[in-house]
């Protein structure tokens, strides 16, 4: 079954289990991008193409949740562009030129935007590294609430806490630990 852009937008913006289901369907419906990427980006291994695709889906999810996606193109076209940029980034890291024609290469961004993107990527890497160290319960609570958009009630049900208040209390202590690890106030 082919899902529409409106379906994906509604499901992902809904958060919680609907978002998870929408992301899974989006991922499956557009996985052909990773497969077809083998022809276009021959210097990338299959696992690198999968990594680029996963990163593209995560970036699209974030943009849909934050309302950045304006619908000026289809989600398929938008995801293809993000995926291409992710592949080109991987090729740059390997110091290999992409095999796509120059006219379809991404537009350059200002140095300030590039710097902000690098700083943000570094912060995300640091947060993810610390989430691995903070413990599974904290990691699940923070990712479920802040990334997936689950409510405290849904999280309590998912991880077996008595109620939403218990989740909120644990989330607060987890955030404090994470802030301390990151050196933030």
Secondary structure, 3 states (H helix, E strand, C coil): CCCCHHHHHHHHHHCHHHHHHHHHHHHHHCCHHHHHHHHHCCCCCHHHHHHHHHHHHHHHHHHHHHCCCCCCCCHHHHHHHHHHHHHHHHHHHCCCCCCCCHHHCCCCCCHHHHHHHHHHHHHHHHHHHHHHHHCHHHHHHHHHHHHCCCCHHHHHHHHCCCCHHHHHHHHHHHHHHHHHHHCCC
